[in-house]
Amino acid sequence: MSTKIYVHNDCLAHDPGTTHPENPGRLHAILATLKNSKKAANYSFAEAPLGTEAQILLAHTPGHLHLVKGRSPKLGRYSLDADTIMSPGSLTAALRGVGAACAGVDDLMTGSATSVFCLTRPPGHHATSDRAMGFCLFNNIAIAALYAMQAHKVERIAIVDFDVHHGNGTQDIMRGRAGIHYLSTHQSHHYPGTGTKMENLSGNISNFPLHAGMTDQGFQEVFGSEVLPALDQGKPELILVSAGFDAHAKDPLASIELTEASYYWLGQQLQATADKYCGGKMLSVLEGGYNLDALGLSVDAYLAGISSGDEEVKR
């Protein structure tokens, strides 16, 4: 199976500063690894289009869109909060992320691709309907889900978030929305402090907090015994993935101890679920991951798992 990868040079122009964890080096590292990957023949690249204001407004308030546009600097940088910083190229980069996610949905729903990965930045899952935060301006995965419902009449969507930080923005936007099930694994009591089981809502919000120090074996046990059965129960027509790679043992921003083996396994398991219920349709959007060497290898492992095809998938 091949994976279509959306990317654009504009996503390198979002520059919150060389000491900021979410810097352009992330995309450089991933692209360098994918170029030299043993699975390179399975990847096809396309330019991410610009998203539209109508797409953004599916998940965000007009006030939020106005604020992000209005604070976009012509020179220098502007801090929306202590962590979320805009440079002159940030707005266009964020629009490429929105456009890639929606174009990926179109590809899946029209049959021109069965697996799509959006290699874009800034990330999105912390952005709420009316607030930019946690490095995120627009919530790409939430926009993709609501776009799939509006443009393609998809009735059952699963959003799987395996970033080490809880996707509070996605949860807030999706809470109470019929037909959408948000499922998140994340380090417990870590930024942004949300994602407890008390926040769960049957068939709509499912949080699976992980303890610091968890390794591959423990993570795969939780995912295999709790997340995958929840996906089976919902029988989604489309799977969307917030693919964060900051649960890696080498990542500086968290304390989960995964290796590339778990990301390969995730790619296998999620694609097998998509094959079972969705005709293979799965879209993944890059979220976190801040150790550059580990990030490139982890993305490559995840994509290799997706494309593993007839290899045996064990739960």
C-alpha positions in Angstrom: 0.0 0.0 0.0 1.3 3.5 -0.9 0.8 6.6 1.2 0.2 10.0 -0.2 2.1 12.6 1.7 1.1 16.3 1.6 3.9 18.8 2.2 4.8 22.3 1.2 7.8 24.6 1.6 5.6 27.2 3.2 5.4 25.0 6.3 9.2 25.7 6.7 8.5 29.4 6.9 6.7 29.1 10.2 9.6 30.1 12.5 8.9 30.6 16.2 12.6 30.8 16.9 15.6 28.4 16.7 15.3 27.5 20.4 11.6 26.8 20.1 10.9 23.0 20.1 8.4 23.3 17.2 10.9 24.6 14.6 11.4 24.1 10.9 14.1 21.5 11.7 11.3 19.0 12.4 10.2 18.9 8.8 13.8 18.8 7.5 14.5 15.8 9.7 11.4 13.9 8.6 11.9 14.6 4.9 15.6 13.6 5.1 14.7 10.3 6.7 11.8 9.5 4.3 14.1 10.3 1.3 16.5 7.6 2.4 13.9 5.2 3.7 13.8 1.5 2.6 10.1 2.2 2.1 10.6 5.3 0.0 9.0 3.7 -3.0 5.7 3.5 -1.0 5.5 7.3 -0.6 4.1 9.7 -3.1 4.4 13.4 -2.4 2.0 16.3 -3.3 2.0 20.0 -2.5 -0.4 21.0 0.2 -3.0 23.4 -1.0 -4.1 26.5 0.9 -7.1 26.0 3.2 -10.0 28.3 3.0 -11.7 30.5 5.6 -14.9 28.4 5.1 -13.0 25.3 6.1 -11.5 27.0 9.2 -14.9 28.2 10.3 -16.2 24.6 10.4 -14.2 24.3 13.7 -13.4 27.8 14.8 -15.2 31.0 15.6 -15.0 34.0 13.4 -13.4 35.8 16.2 -10.6 33.3 16.4 -9.9 33.4 12.7 -9.9 37.3 12.8 -7.5 37.3 15.7 -5.0 34.9 14.1 -5.1 36.8 10.8 -4.8 40.1 12.6 -1.9 39.2 14.8 0.1 37.8 11.8 3.3 39.9 11.8 4.9 41.4 8.8 8.2 41.5 10.5 9.6 39.8 13.6 7.4 37.6 15.8 4.2 37.9 17.8 3.4 35.7 20.8 -0.2 34.6 21.1 0.8 33.0 24.4 4.0 31.9 26.0 4.3 28.8 23.7 2.5 29.9 20.6 4.5 32.3 18.5 3.8 33.6 15.0 6.4 34.7 12.4 5.6 36.3 9.0 5.3 32.9 7.4 3.1 31.3 10.1 -0.3 32.1 8.8 0.4 30.7 5.4 1.9 27.6 6.9 -1.2 27.1 9.0 -3.4 27.5 6.0 -1.3 24.8 4.2 -2.1 22.5 7.1 -5.8 23.1 6.8 -5.7 22.6 3.1 -3.7 19.4 3.3 -6.1 17.9 5.8 -9.2 18.7 3.7 -7.5 17.7 0.4 -6.6 14.4 2.1 -10.2 13.8 3.0 -11.2 14.5 -0.6 -8.6 12.0 -1.8 -9.9 9.3 0.5 -13.6 9.8 -0.2 -13.2 10.0 -3.9 -10.9 6.9 -4.0 -7.8 8.6 -5.4 -5.9 7.5 -2.2 -6.5 5.1 0.6 -3.8 6.4 3.0 -2.8 10.1 3.4 -0.2 11.7 5.7 -0.2 15.5 6.2 3.4 16.4 6.8 2.6 20.0 7.8 3.3 22.3 10.7 2.4 24.1 12.9 0.4 21.3 14.7 -3.2 21.7 15.6 -4.8 19.5 18.3 -4.4 22.0 21.2 -6.3 24.8 19.3 -9.8 25.2 20.6 -12.7 26.8 18.7 -11.6 30.2 20.0 -8.1 30.0 21.2 -4.6 29.3 19.8 -2.4 27.4 22.3 0.3 24.8 22.7 2.1 25.7 19.4 -1.2 25.3 17.5 -3.1 28.0 15.5 -5.9 26.0 13.7 -7.1 22.5 14.6 -6.4 20.6 11.4 -7.8 17.2 12.5 -11.1 18.8 13.8 -11.5 20.7 10.6 -10.9 17.6 8.6 -13.6 15.7 10.5 -16.2 18.4 10.1 -15.3 18.9 6.5 -15.7 15.1 5.8 -19.2 15.3 7.3 -20.2 18.5 5.4 -18.6 17.8 2.0 -18.9 14.0 1.9 -21.7 13.2 4.2 -19.6 10.8 6.4 -21.7 9.8 9.3 -19.2 7.9 11.6 -15.7 9.2 12.2 -13.1 8.1 14.6 -10.3 10.5 15.6 -7.3 8.7 17.2 -4.8 10.9 18.9 -1.6 9.2 20.1 0.4 12.4 20.8 1.9 12.4 24.3 0.0 15.5 25.1 -3.8 15.5 25.3 -5.6 17.1 22.4 -7.8 19.4 24.5 -8.8 21.5 21.5 -10.0 18.5 19.5 -11.9 17.2 22.5 -13.6 20.6 23.1 -14.6 21.0 19.5 -15.9 17.4 19.2 -17.7 17.1 22.6 -21.3 16.3 22.0 -21.1 16.0 18.2 -23.0 13.0 16.9 -21.1 10.6 14.8 -17.6 11.6 16.0 -15.6 9.6 18.5 -12.4 11.1 19.8 -9.9 8.6 21.4 -6.7 9.8 23.0 -3.7 8.2 24.6 -1.5 10.7 26.5 0.7 11.1 29.5 -1.4 11.6 32.6 -1.2 15.0 34.4 1.0 16.4 31.6 0.4 19.5 29.5 -2.3 20.8 29.1 -3.6 19.1 32.2 -6.8 17.7 30.6 -7.7 14.3 29.4 -8.8 12.5 32.5 -11.3 9.6 32.4 -13.8 11.9 34.2 -14.1 13.8 30.9 -15.2 10.8 28.9 -18.5 10.7 27.2 -19.8 7.4 25.9 -19.2 6.9 22.2 -17.9 10.5 21.8 -14.9 11.2 24.1 -12.6 8.4 25.2 -9.4 9.3 27.1 -6.8 6.7 28.0 -4.2 8.4 30.3 -0.8 6.7 30.5 1.7 6.8 33.4 5.1 8.3 33.1 7.8 5.8 32.2 5.4 3.5 30.2 7.3 1.4 27.7 6.4 -0.3 24.4 4.9 -3.3 26.0 2.6 -1.4 28.4 1.5 1.0 25.7 0.6 -1.7 23.3 -1.3 -3.5 26.0 -3.4 -0.4 26.7 -3.9 0.4 23.0 -4.7 -3.2 22.1 -7.1 -3.9 25.0 -8.9 -0.6 25.2 -8.5 1.7 22.2 -8.8 -0.9 19.4 -11.9 -2.5 20.9 -13.5 0.9 21.2 -12.8 1.5 17.5 -14.3 -1.9 16.7 -17.4 -1.0 18.6 -17.9 2.3 16.7 -17.2 0.8 13.2 -16.1 4.1 11.7 -16.5 5.0 8.1 -13.3 7.1 8.2 -10.3 7.2 10.6 -8.4 10.4 11.2 -5.2 10.3 13.3 -3.5 13.0 15.3 0.0 11.5 14.8 2.3 12.9 17.5 5.6 11.2 18.0 6.6 12.9 21.3 5.9 9.7 23.4 9.3 8.5 22.1 11.9 7.7 24.8 14.2 10.4 23.5 11.7 13.2 23.3 12.6 16.1 25.6 9.0 17.2 26.4 7.5 14.1 28.1 8.3 11.0 30.0 6.8 8.0 28.0 9.4 5.6 26.8 8.3 4.4 23.4 10.6 3.3 20.5 10.0 3.2 16.8 8.6 -0.3 17.2 5.5 1.1 18.8 5.0 3.5 15.9 5.3 0.8 13.4 2.8 -1.3 15.4 0.4 1.7 15.5 0.6 2.1 11.8 -0.2 -1.6 11.3 -3.0 -1.7 13.8 -4.8 1.5 12.7 -4.5 0.6 9.0 -5.9 -2.9 9.7 -8.8 -1.3 11.4 -9.3 1.1 8.5 -9.2 -1.8 6.1 -11.8 -3.6 8.2 -14.4 -0.8 8.5 -13.5 2.0 6.2 -12.3 0.5 2.9 -8.8 1.4 4.1 -9.5 5.1 4.3 -7.2 6.7 6.9 -5.8 10.2 7.1 -2.9 11.1 9.5 -1.8 14.6 10.5 1.5 15.4 12.1 1.3 16.8 15.6 4.2 16.7 18.1 7.7 15.1 18.2 10.7 17.2 19.2 13.8 15.0 19.2 14.8 15.4 15.5 16.5 12.0 15.1 13.7 10.1 16.8 11.1 12.1 15.0 12.3 11.2 11.5 12.7 7.5 12.4 9.3 7.3 14.1 7.4 8.8 11.2 9.1 6.5 8.8 8.3 3.5 11.1 4.6 4.6 11.4 4.3 4.9 7.6 6.1 1.6 7.1 3.5 0.0 9.4 0.7 1.5 7.4 2.2 0.1 4.2 3.1 -3.3 5.7 0.2 -4.9 3.7 -0.1 -8.7 4.1 2.3 -8.9 7.1 0.5 -10.5 10.0 -1.1 -8.0 12.3 -1.3 -9.2 15.9 -3.4 -7.6 18.7 
